[in-house]
Amino acid sequence: MHESEAVILRCWPVNEADLVVSFFTREFGKVKGVAKSGLKSRKRFGGALEPMTQARAWFAVKPRQELVRLDQLELERSPLAGQVDYARTAVLSFYAEVLDEALPEHDPQETVFRLLAAVLDATTVEQPWLPVTYFGLWMTRLMGWLPELGVCTACGEALKAGEASFHPGSDGLFCSLHRQGAGMVLDGDSWAVAQRMLRAPVTAFQGEQWPRKRAQALRRFTWQALERHLERRLRTVDAMRQLGA
Ligand SMILES: [Zn+2]
């Protein structure tokens, strides 16, 4: 039997009363398991199945089986404990979708786990756009999908603030000479924010104003990179675009 800190990513019903739960553990990485009678047993799973719930998980790995047996979850912190609105919910759903899609199973990702814990702490109704920007940038980086930000991908020349552009079809940033047709410009603030975020914890930015439009181009840049490498559209990105983020 294993015991680990965990964050719930997603769950869906199987059979009559059972659930399959995808959860991200600190020690074992992403795991999928069957919670027997998960729909009914409030004693063993009570209140801990909402995506982005932080919980302690007890589970058993069965030989030659893809799914573990999830025996119990003990709620540590529910995303519903704080104030809830549409933007915060969309941001929390984005974390869950990206992690569920991007993480390999049974592969410990301690750095990603710490990133998630930090952004969950920082994600409030008052300030959803800072942590989601930070998470998108760092997930892209930690998955190995973040290109060099300082130079043009086509010619290698150093980029100047406000001139770098990007495009949904290709990795990297481009100088004004190599800008592609429908490309979007990474504005000077987005570019500067990206450089700072790669060197500082999310808490370093919490004293700043983070209106919805701030670093929008940086978010779009990382969302495009994530979708390109995952080879699919992210549902939660559409939800955030509809909010104008
Ligand atoms: Zn160039």
Residues whose N, C-alpha, C, O or C-beta is under 5 A from the ligand:
A	BS01	ZN	C152 A154 C155 C175 H178
